Amino acid sequence: MTDDYRSKGGVRRAAGLSPERRSEIAKKAAESRWSADLPEADFEGEFLIGDKVVACAVLRDERRIITQATFLRALGRSRSPKAGTGVLSTVDELPFFLQAKALKPFIDNELEESTKPIFFRTRSGKKGAGYNARLILKVADVYIAFGDSFLSQEKGIPKRYEKMIFAAKAIKSALAEIGIVALVDEATGYQDVRNRLALQEMFEAVLRKELAAWAKRFPDEFYKQIYRLRGWEWRGRQINPPQIVAHYTNDFIYDRIAPGLRKELENRMPKTNSGKKKGRLHQLFTDDIGHPLLAQHVHMVTMFMKAAGSWDEFKINLDKVSPKQGDNYELSLEGAS
């Protein structure tokens, strides 16, 4: 027996149920939902779509949701979930705002699978119900396509759908310049955490937990160019360079690869009992990702030095192309992988 057959059979059985039986099934389903171990919202906030306030949240598993009531209001539907059920859907869980037969030709399987409500606990511990934030654009597309089908046939849009189609177009217009996920993240304050999490994932891929054996990672040419631009005599690596060269290495390399990288390296660096570092920072880079990333950046900086006629020219050009990022977690990590 195919899944499609079972689905159609379920719809037929649901249609044959009495209102009392349907209500009983919905009540039991609601009780089952709320007794489950629900995901919790770590971040909550609001944003505007036109003149409508939309409440949103980011769950602990990083799902972005729009609360059910404001989701419906954004779509031009004033109806709210019945108390205790926390969901407006049929027995087969298709939300009522997509139940109209006239909308069926515009609903694909992917959308139908993504319309199940999400039940969660708010930050205050209360029960909440919502939909995946990405769903609102897909539902808006359904109503817009539905409205366009009447216009293409030179027919008037049924009055009962005018409000929803108008709301759908407002949603598309309001979100044209910014993604719904980014909007939810900004409203809830999750964007800062998201950036830190992405950065931490990068650190886990780029950095080791323990020191690797020492190997030469900075070519002589890197240091030769520093000496040339500073007007110093180059006598080879066997002569200890001035202390400030270590500062230049931090400035040009570790402080510019990614936000907070040098701080992470310093934190991971093993120390002796006296607090002295046990190795060099580059010994904490992984072989597969970290060292190629480091080598690419060192090569880029060396090329800028070779092309510069003076120290100031080099610094100005480097600051333009690869500015110091320090611990600013809001800067982009594009190109860091």
DRENKETOR-683491 format. One record per residue (C-alpha): y negated, z, x negated; residue in one letter. Coordinates in nm, 3 decimals, decimal comma. Example, Ala and Ser with C-alpha at 12.3 -4.5 7.8 and 13.67 -1.06 7.14 Angstrom:
<pts>
+---------+---------+---------+---------+
:       Y :       Z :       X : residuo :
+---------+---------+---------+---------+
:   0,450 :   0,780 :  -1,230 :       A :
:   0,106 :   0,714 :  -1,367 :       S :
+---------+---------+---------+---------+
</pts>
This chain:
<pts>
+---------+---------+---------+---------+
:       Y :       Z :       X : residuo :
+---------+---------+---------+---------+
:   0,000 :   0,000 :   0,000 :       M :
:  -0,331 :  -0,108 :  -0,155 :       T :
:  -0,638 :   0,112 :  -0,194 :       D :
:  -0,835 :  -0,139 :   0,015 :       D :
:  -0,583 :  -0,105 :   0,298 :       Y :
:  -0,601 :   0,274 :   0,283 :       R :
:  -0,983 :   0,259 :   0,285 :       S :
:  -0,991 :   0,033 :   0,592 :       K :
:  -0,734 :   0,252 :   0,763 :       G :
:  -0,947 :   0,558 :   0,696 :       G :
:  -1,250 :   0,390 :   0,847 :       V :
:  -1,054 :   0,295 :   1,161 :       R :
:  -0,920 :   0,648 :   1,201 :       R :
:  -1,269 :   0,793 :   1,155 :       A :
:  -1,408 :   0,561 :   1,422 :       A :
:  -1,144 :   0,679 :   1,669 :       G :
:  -1,222 :   1,049 :   1,630 :       L :
:  -1,406 :   1,245 :   1,896 :       S :
:  -1,751 :   1,386 :   1,807 :       P :
:  -1,603 :   1,738 :   1,810 :       E :
:  -1,323 :   1,641 :   1,570 :       R :
:  -1,564 :   1,460 :   1,338 :       R :
:  -1,788 :   1,768 :   1,336 :       S :
:  -1,491 :   1,991 :   1,254 :       E :
:  -1,384 :   1,766 :   0,965 :       I :
:  -1,739 :   1,758 :   0,830 :       A :
:  -1,763 :   2,137 :   0,849 :       K :
:  -1,435 :   2,188 :   0,662 :       K :
:  -1,539 :   1,934 :   0,401 :       A :
:  -1,870 :   2,116 :   0,355 :       A :
:  -1,694 :   2,451 :   0,312 :       E :
:  -1,463 :   2,295 :   0,053 :       S :
:  -1,757 :   2,151 :  -0,138 :       R :
:  -1,950 :   2,476 :  -0,157 :       W :
:  -1,646 :   2,682 :  -0,254 :       S :
:  -1,585 :   2,457 :  -0,555 :       A :
:  -1,708 :   2,529 :  -0,906 :       D :
:  -2,034 :   2,336 :  -0,879 :       L :
:  -2,235 :   2,196 :  -1,171 :       P :
:  -2,558 :   2,381 :  -1,240 :       E :
:  -2,911 :   2,242 :  -1,272 :       A :
:  -3,071 :   2,331 :  -1,605 :       D :
:  -3,397 :   2,146 :  -1,541 :       F :
:  -3,591 :   2,090 :  -1,218 :       E :
:  -3,917 :   1,920 :  -1,131 :       G :
:  -4,107 :   1,680 :  -0,904 :       E :
:  -4,276 :   1,341 :  -0,928 :       F :
:  -4,455 :   1,105 :  -0,693 :       L :
:  -4,342 :   0,773 :  -0,548 :       I :
:  -4,652 :   0,650 :  -0,369 :       G :
:  -4,764 :   0,949 :  -0,163 :       D :
:  -4,416 :   1,104 :  -0,139 :       K :
:  -4,313 :   1,402 :  -0,351 :       V :
:  -3,963 :   1,357 :  -0,494 :       V :
:  -3,771 :   1,662 :  -0,616 :       A :
:  -3,530 :   1,602 :  -0,902 :       C :
:  -3,304 :   1,784 :  -1,145 :       A :
:  -3,097 :   1,735 :  -1,459 :       V :
:  -2,755 :   1,897 :  -1,435 :       L :
:  -2,579 :   2,068 :  -1,722 :       R :
:  -2,358 :   1,760 :  -1,767 :       D :
:  -2,680 :   1,551 :  -1,806 :       E :
:  -2,656 :   1,377 :  -1,468 :       R :
:  -3,003 :   1,305 :  -1,329 :       R :
:  -3,028 :   1,356 :  -0,954 :       I :
:  -3,281 :   1,331 :  -0,675 :       I :
:  -3,240 :   1,595 :  -0,405 :       T :
:  -3,104 :   1,457 :  -0,082 :       Q :
:  -3,396 :   1,545 :   0,145 :       A :
:  -3,663 :   1,389 :  -0,080 :       T :
:  -3,435 :   1,091 :  -0,152 :       F :
:  -3,434 :   1,021 :   0,223 :       L :
:  -3,809 :   1,071 :   0,261 :       R :
:  -3,873 :   0,830 :  -0,026 :       A :
:  -3,669 :   0,572 :   0,167 :       L :
:  -3,881 :   0,627 :   0,477 :       G :
:  -3,615 :   0,832 :   0,655 :       R :
:  -3,736 :   1,159 :   0,806 :       S :
:  -3,393 :   1,289 :   0,901 :       R :
:  -3,269 :   1,590 :   0,700 :       S :
:  -2,915 :   1,723 :   0,635 :       P :
:  -2,780 :   1,965 :   0,892 :       K :
:  -2,782 :   2,327 :   0,782 :       A :
:  -2,459 :   2,422 :   0,608 :       G :
:  -2,326 :   2,070 :   0,559 :       T :
:  -2,559 :   1,964 :   0,281 :       G :
:  -2,477 :   1,598 :   0,337 :       V :
:  -2,555 :   1,316 :   0,573 :       L :
:  -2,253 :   1,087 :   0,564 :       S :
:  -1,962 :   0,973 :   0,769 :       T :
:  -1,605 :   1,095 :   0,721 :       V :
:  -1,550 :   0,818 :   0,466 :       D :
:  -1,860 :   0,954 :   0,278 :       E :
:  -2,079 :   0,646 :   0,319 :       L :
:  -2,436 :   0,780 :   0,358 :       P :
:  -2,597 :   0,711 :   0,690 :       F :
:  -2,885 :   0,510 :   0,539 :       F :
:  -2,629 :   0,240 :   0,444 :       L :
:  -2,410 :   0,258 :   0,754 :       Q :
:  -2,582 :  -0,013 :   0,959 :       A :
:  -2,354 :  -0,317 :   0,996 :       K :
:  -2,650 :  -0,545 :   0,929 :       A :
:  -2,673 :  -0,402 :   0,573 :       L :
:  -2,306 :  -0,460 :   0,481 :       K :
:  -2,352 :  -0,812 :   0,334 :       P :
:  -2,599 :  -0,669 :   0,082 :       F :
:  -2,386 :  -0,375 :  -0,038 :       I :
:  -2,152 :  -0,446 :  -0,329 :       D :
:  -1,849 :  -0,241 :  -0,430 :       N :
:  -2,030 :  -0,079 :  -0,724 :       E :
:  -2,304 :   0,054 :  -0,498 :       L :
:  -2,056 :   0,176 :  -0,238 :       E :
:  -1,868 :   0,373 :  -0,505 :       E :
:  -2,187 :   0,537 :  -0,632 :       S :
:  -2,316 :   0,668 :  -0,299 :       T :
:  -2,119 :   0,991 :  -0,284 :       K :
:  -2,352 :   1,292 :  -0,275 :       P :
:  -2,361 :   1,532 :  -0,569 :       I :
:  -2,337 :   1,902 :  -0,491 :       F :
:  -2,480 :   2,151 :  -0,737 :       F :
:  -2,633 :   2,493 :  -0,790 :       R :
:  -3,009 :   2,511 :  -0,836 :       T :
:  -3,159 :   2,716 :  -1,118 :       R :
:  -3,213 :   2,999 :  -0,868 :       S :
:  -2,843 :   2,990 :  -0,772 :       G :
:  -2,888 :   2,824 :  -0,432 :       K :
:  -2,680 :   2,536 :  -0,301 :       K :
:  -2,819 :   2,187 :  -0,354 :       G :
:  -2,722 :   1,832 :  -0,262 :       A :
:  -2,854 :   1,511 :  -0,405 :       G :
:  -2,781 :   1,160 :  -0,527 :       Y :
:  -2,766 :   1,001 :  -0,868 :       N :
:  -3,126 :   0,911 :  -0,952 :       A :
:  -3,027 :   0,553 :  -1,037 :       R :
:  -2,906 :   0,503 :  -0,679 :       L :
:  -3,255 :   0,493 :  -0,531 :       I :
:  -3,337 :   0,157 :  -0,692 :       L :
:  -3,005 :   0,006 :  -0,582 :       K :
:  -3,059 :   0,119 :  -0,222 :       V :
:  -3,414 :  -0,015 :  -0,232 :       A :
:  -3,274 :  -0,353 :  -0,343 :       D :
:  -3,041 :  -0,355 :  -0,040 :       V :
:  -3,327 :  -0,306 :   0,205 :       Y :
:  -3,548 :  -0,560 :   0,029 :       I :
:  -3,270 :  -0,822 :   0,030 :       A :
:  -3,205 :  -0,742 :   0,395 :       F :
:  -3,572 :  -0,796 :   0,479 :       G :
:  -3,589 :  -1,117 :   0,274 :       D :
:  -3,294 :  -1,258 :   0,469 :       S :
:  -3,504 :  -1,250 :   0,788 :       F :
:  -3,803 :  -1,405 :   0,617 :       L :
:  -3,589 :  -1,688 :   0,474 :       S :
:  -3,477 :  -1,768 :   0,829 :       Q :
:  -3,836 :  -1,740 :   0,952 :       E :
:  -3,737 :  -1,451 :   1,175 :       K :
:  -3,924 :  -1,129 :   1,232 :       G :
:  -3,786 :  -0,810 :   1,074 :       I :
:  -3,645 :  -0,574 :   1,339 :       P :
:  -3,899 :  -0,299 :   1,403 :       K :
:  -3,648 :  -0,019 :   1,336 :       R :
:  -3,616 :  -0,139 :   0,973 :       Y :
:  -3,981 :  -0,210 :   0,897 :       E :
:  -4,056 :   0,140 :   0,767 :       K :
:  -3,751 :   0,147 :   0,535 :       M :
:  -3,821 :  -0,200 :   0,393 :       I :
:  -4,184 :  -0,106 :   0,331 :       F :
:  -4,069 :   0,213 :   0,157 :       A :
:  -3,815 :   0,017 :  -0,051 :       A :
:  -4,086 :  -0,216 :  -0,177 :       K :
:  -4,308 :   0,083 :  -0,259 :       A :
:  -4,023 :   0,235 :  -0,462 :       I :
:  -3,969 :  -0,086 :  -0,659 :       K :
:  -4,342 :  -0,116 :  -0,726 :       S :
:  -4,383 :   0,248 :  -0,828 :       A :
:  -4,091 :   0,238 :  -1,068 :       L :
:  -4,158 :  -0,106 :  -1,212 :       A :
:  -4,331 :   0,034 :  -1,521 :       E :
:  -4,103 :   0,330 :  -1,591 :       I :
:  -3,731 :   0,388 :  -1,559 :       G :
:  -3,611 :   0,640 :  -1,303 :       I :
:  -3,417 :   0,835 :  -1,568 :       V :
:  -3,727 :   0,868 :  -1,787 :       A :
:  -3,928 :   0,975 :  -1,482 :       L :
:  -3,679 :   1,249 :  -1,394 :       V :
:  -3,665 :   1,366 :  -1,755 :       D :
:  -4,044 :   1,389 :  -1,775 :       E :
:  -4,077 :   1,572 :  -1,444 :       A :
:  -3,812 :   1,830 :  -1,532 :       T :
:  -3,911 :   1,878 :  -1,897 :       G :
:  -3,570 :   1,754 :  -2,011 :       Y :
:  -3,717 :   1,478 :  -2,229 :       Q :
:  -3,789 :   1,719 :  -2,516 :       D :
:  -3,435 :   1,855 :  -2,503 :       V :
:  -3,295 :   1,501 :  -2,476 :       R :
:  -3,475 :   1,400 :  -2,794 :       N :
:  -3,351 :   1,706 :  -2,980 :       R :
:  -2,994 :   1,645 :  -2,861 :       L :
:  -3,010 :   1,280 :  -2,970 :       A :
:  -3,146 :   1,388 :  -3,307 :       L :
:  -2,872 :   1,649 :  -3,346 :       Q :
:  -2,609 :   1,384 :  -3,269 :       E :
:  -2,762 :   1,171 :  -3,544 :       M :
:  -2,749 :   1,464 :  -3,789 :       F :
:  -2,380 :   1,518 :  -3,710 :       E :
:  -2,308 :   1,153 :  -3,793 :       A :
:  -2,531 :   1,134 :  -4,102 :       V :
:  -2,482 :   1,476 :  -4,265 :       L :
:  -2,185 :   1,667 :  -4,403 :       R :
:  -2,110 :   2,030 :  -4,334 :       K :
:  -2,024 :   2,088 :  -4,702 :       E :
:  -2,150 :   1,947 :  -5,031 :       L :
:  -1,985 :   1,632 :  -5,164 :       A :
:  -1,927 :   1,573 :  -5,533 :       A :
:  -2,247 :   1,471 :  -5,710 :       W :
:  -2,306 :   1,099 :  -5,754 :       A :
:  -2,612 :   0,902 :  -5,853 :       K :
:  -2,798 :   0,803 :  -5,535 :       R :
:  -3,151 :   0,729 :  -5,661 :       F :
:  -3,168 :   0,424 :  -5,891 :       P :
:  -3,378 :   0,442 :  -6,207 :       D :
:  -3,611 :   0,180 :  -6,060 :       E :
:  -3,726 :   0,429 :  -5,794 :       F :
:  -3,847 :   0,669 :  -6,063 :       Y :
:  -3,977 :   0,394 :  -6,293 :       K :
:  -4,211 :   0,276 :  -6,018 :       Q :
:  -4,339 :   0,628 :  -5,957 :       I :
:  -4,416 :   0,657 :  -6,330 :       Y :
:  -4,582 :   0,314 :  -6,337 :       R :
:  -4,810 :   0,385 :  -6,041 :       L :
:  -4,900 :   0,729 :  -6,173 :       R :
:  -4,971 :   0,590 :  -6,522 :       G :
:  -4,701 :   0,799 :  -6,691 :       W :
:  -4,482 :   0,694 :  -6,984 :       E :
:  -4,122 :   0,626 :  -6,880 :       W :
:  -3,874 :   0,770 :  -7,130 :       R :
:  -3,561 :   0,754 :  -6,918 :       G :
:  -3,381 :   0,987 :  -6,682 :       R :
:  -3,255 :   1,204 :  -6,967 :       Q :
:  -3,605 :   1,355 :  -6,987 :       I :
:  -3,676 :   1,594 :  -6,702 :       N :
:  -3,952 :   1,449 :  -6,482 :       P :
:  -4,262 :   1,647 :  -6,381 :       P :
:  -4,198 :   1,894 :  -6,098 :       Q :
:  -4,418 :   1,693 :  -5,863 :       I :
:  -4,159 :   1,409 :  -5,866 :       V :
:  -3,934 :   1,629 :  -5,653 :       A :
:  -4,222 :   1,664 :  -5,408 :       H :
:  -4,264 :   1,285 :  -5,403 :       Y :
:  -3,892 :   1,244 :  -5,329 :       T :
:  -3,919 :   1,477 :  -5,030 :       N :
:  -4,237 :   1,305 :  -4,912 :       D :
:  -4,125 :   0,942 :  -4,947 :       F :
:  -3,759 :   0,981 :  -4,853 :       I :
:  -3,638 :   1,287 :  -4,662 :       Y :
:  -3,959 :   1,342 :  -4,461 :       D :
:  -3,966 :   0,981 :  -4,339 :       R :
:  -3,607 :   0,894 :  -4,246 :       I :
:  -3,601 :   1,101 :  -3,925 :       A :
:  -3,788 :   1,392 :  -3,762 :       P :
:  -3,671 :   1,729 :  -3,890 :       G :
:  -3,423 :   1,579 :  -4,137 :       L :
:  -3,540 :   1,770 :  -4,442 :       R :
:  -3,543 :   2,097 :  -4,246 :       K :
:  -3,185 :   2,029 :  -4,135 :       E :
:  -3,084 :   1,950 :  -4,494 :       L :
:  -3,243 :   2,272 :  -4,618 :       E :
:  -3,061 :   2,472 :  -4,349 :       N :
:  -2,725 :   2,315 :  -4,436 :       R :
:  -2,764 :   2,351 :  -4,811 :       M :
:  -2,534 :   2,625 :  -4,949 :       P :
:  -2,714 :   2,891 :  -5,151 :       K :
:  -2,616 :   3,121 :  -5,436 :       T :
:  -2,648 :   3,496 :  -5,400 :       N :
:  -2,991 :   3,469 :  -5,558 :       S :
:  -3,098 :   3,209 :  -5,300 :       G :
:  -3,086 :   2,909 :  -5,530 :       K :
:  -2,961 :   2,576 :  -5,393 :       K :
:  -2,608 :   2,489 :  -5,499 :       K :
:  -2,666 :   2,113 :  -5,498 :       G :
:  -2,896 :   1,820 :  -5,426 :       R :
:  -2,996 :   1,723 :  -5,073 :       L :
:  -2,833 :   1,379 :  -5,098 :       H :
:  -2,493 :   1,547 :  -5,148 :       Q :
:  -2,503 :   1,642 :  -4,779 :       L :
:  -2,506 :   1,280 :  -4,656 :       F :
:  -2,184 :   1,132 :  -4,517 :       T :
:  -2,025 :   0,835 :  -4,697 :       D :
:  -1,989 :   0,604 :  -4,396 :       D :
:  -2,330 :   0,644 :  -4,232 :       I :
:  -2,549 :   0,883 :  -4,428 :       G :
:  -2,542 :   0,722 :  -4,771 :       H :
:  -2,604 :   0,365 :  -4,645 :       P :
:  -2,899 :   0,499 :  -4,444 :       L :
:  -3,034 :   0,682 :  -4,748 :       L :
:  -2,983 :   0,379 :  -4,976 :       A :
:  -3,161 :   0,149 :  -4,731 :       Q :
:  -3,463 :   0,378 :  -4,714 :       H :
:  -3,480 :   0,432 :  -5,092 :       V :
:  -3,465 :   0,054 :  -5,145 :       H :
:  -3,746 :  -0,001 :  -4,893 :       M :
:  -3,971 :   0,257 :  -5,061 :       V :
:  -3,896 :   0,112 :  -5,406 :       T :
:  -3,994 :  -0,237 :  -5,287 :       M :
:  -4,327 :  -0,105 :  -5,156 :       F :
:  -4,395 :   0,058 :  -5,492 :       M :
:  -4,309 :  -0,261 :  -5,683 :       K :
:  -4,545 :  -0,464 :  -5,462 :       A :
:  -4,836 :  -0,220 :  -5,498 :       A :
:  -5,103 :  -0,247 :  -5,763 :       G :
:  -5,205 :   0,115 :  -5,738 :       S :
:  -5,081 :   0,452 :  -5,617 :       W :
:  -5,332 :   0,459 :  -5,330 :       D :
:  -5,232 :   0,109 :  -5,215 :       E :
:  -4,866 :   0,213 :  -5,210 :       F :
:  -4,936 :   0,531 :  -5,013 :       K :
:  -5,152 :   0,351 :  -4,755 :       I :
:  -4,888 :   0,082 :  -4,695 :       N :
:  -4,602 :   0,333 :  -4,679 :       L :
:  -4,789 :   0,548 :  -4,427 :       D :
:  -4,840 :   0,242 :  -4,207 :       K :
:  -4,478 :   0,126 :  -4,211 :       V :
:  -4,292 :   0,455 :  -4,247 :       S :
:  -4,514 :   0,752 :  -4,157 :       P :
:  -4,407 :   1,108 :  -4,227 :       K :
:  -4,220 :   1,245 :  -3,926 :       Q :
:  -4,183 :   1,610 :  -4,017 :       G :
:  -4,036 :   1,810 :  -3,727 :       D :
:  -4,185 :   1,601 :  -3,445 :       N :
:  -3,889 :   1,549 :  -3,213 :       Y :
:  -4,077 :   1,311 :  -2,983 :       E :
:  -4,090 :   1,028 :  -3,236 :       L :
:  -3,852 :   0,737 :  -3,192 :       S :
:  -3,531 :   0,718 :  -3,394 :       L :
:  -3,505 :   0,340 :  -3,361 :       E :
:  -3,369 :   0,187 :  -3,675 :       G :
:  -3,227 :   0,517 :  -3,801 :       A :
:  -2,867 :   0,426 :  -3,745 :       S :
+---------+---------+---------+---------+
</pts>
